[in-house]
């Protein structure tokens, strides 16, 4: 039996397949943003769903510009899951330590506010330090006010790897998605 393949049919099939792959990828509403120097990087990567979009921030460009450009190119993004090294009142992203002074000087936060289209983006900070003290909460409030992000952070946890991680503090009192970790 001889099989005849119509070149036009084959090209249409390949085009539709590629479009379906692109659409399924583009429909993700979550992006994981992880500092390249994050100390729990391997543990987190092993606990993420296999289809997670991951944006690693390595200090080559302004971290918030990189995030903003990614969100602009992926219009279905609603939640940014942020994994960074922290202290009680600061965090590191892309080689920059963001404390209250540096947040006040970060121009890209106002550019993120420009992405607002009637729904606040969710920024979930996976850390047990920032939300557990007034200085850390003041820092995330400052970021929220400058970027118009609804920031969620746990304020009573011992490990972000705990299966019951709860983002029980939000900067805009809006509903927060649950942890992306499985």
N, C-alpha and C positions, 0 to 999 in steps of 0.2 A: 504494500500500500504506500502510495506516494503522498507526502504531506506538502501542501502548498501554503506558503505564508504570504499574505498580502502585506507589502511594506507599509502602506498607509494605515492599515489596521494595527500593525505592530507599533508604529510610531504613536498613534492615538492611545494605545494601551499604555505605553511607556510614559507618555505625557500625563495621562490621568493618574497613574501610579505615583509619579513624582509630585503631582499636585496634592494628592491625598496625604502623602508623607509630610509635605510642607504644611498643610492645613492642620494635621494632627499635632505637629510640633508647635505651630503658632497658637494653638488653642489653649496652651498651658497658661493658667492664671497665676502661677507661682514662679519665682526665680530665687535661687539660693545664691547669696552674695557672701563670699568667704575671703577673708584676708589670706594672702599667700603664706603668711607666717603664723597662722592660727595654730595654737598648740594642740588642739584636739582634731586636727584636720582629718586624719585617717579614720578615727572613730566615727566622725560625723559622716564622711563619705560612705562608709560601710552601712550606715543606718538610713540613708536617703532612699526614697523610691528609685527604682532603676531608670525611670524616664525623667528624672529631675534635670531642669536646666540649671547649670552652675556657671556663675560668673566669678572668676577668681581675680581678685584685685592685688596687683603686684607692685604698684608704685610707679609704673611707667607714665601714667597720666593722672590728672586729678580724679580721685576715686568717685566722687559724686557726679562728675561729668560722665565718667564711664557708665555709672548706673543710669543716669538720665538718658544717655544715648541708647542704652539697651532697652529701656522702657519705651522710648519713642519708637524704636524699630519693632517692638513686640507689643502691639496695642492691647492684647488681651491680658497683660500682666496687671494683677490687682494686689498681690502680696509679695513683699520682698522679705526673705528670711535672712537675717544678718548674723554671721558668725565672725566675731572679732575678739581679740584679747583685750581685757578690760582691767581697770582698777575701780575703786569705789566712785570715782568722779571723772573718768576719762576712758577712751578706748582708742585702739590703733587700727587704722585702715589705710592700706597702701603706703606704709612708712610714715604716716602722719599721726601724731597724737592729738585727738580731738578732746580738748577740755573747753571750759566756757569761753576762754579767750579766743581759741582757734575757731570755735563754732561761730562766734560773733564776726569773725573775719572771712568766713567761707562764703564766697560769692555764689557758688553753685547751688546752695540751698534755695535761693530765690528763683533760680532757673527750674528747680524741681517743682516749685509752687506753680510755675507756668504750665505744667502738665495737667493740672487739676481740671477735670471735665465734669464736675458735679458729684463725683465720688472720690473720697480721699483714698489714696493708696495706703495700704497697711505696711508698716515696717515693724517686723517682729524681731526684737533683739534677744538672741539666745545667750543669756548670761544671768548669773545669780547675784552678781555684785551691784550693778547699776540700780536695779529696782529695790534694793534692800536698804537704801539710805537716802536722806534728803538731798545730798549733793548730786548723786546719780540721777534721781528723779528730776531735779532742776535742770540737769544737762539735757535729758531727753525732751523735757518740756521746751527748752530753748530751741532745740533742733526742730521740733514739731511746729513751733511758731514761725520759724524761718522758712521751713520747707512745705508746710501744709500737709505733712504726713501724719496719719494717725498711728502713733507709735505704741506698741504693746511690749511690755516687759514683765517677767515674773518678779514679784516682790517678796516671795517666800518660797525659796527652793534651795536644795542642797546640791543638785546636779541637773544640768540640762539634758542629760541622758536618761533621766528618770522618765518612765513611761507616762507619768501623770503631770508633765510639765504644763503649767497653766499661766497664760499671759493675763494676770489678774489686775494689772494696772495699764490703763490706756490714757493717752494725752488728750483725746477728744471724746472720751466716753462713748465710743462706737463699738459695735460688736467686732470681735477679733477672731480670725481663723485659728484653728488649732495647730499644734506643732506639726511640722512636716516630717519629723523623725518617726521611724517605725519601730 
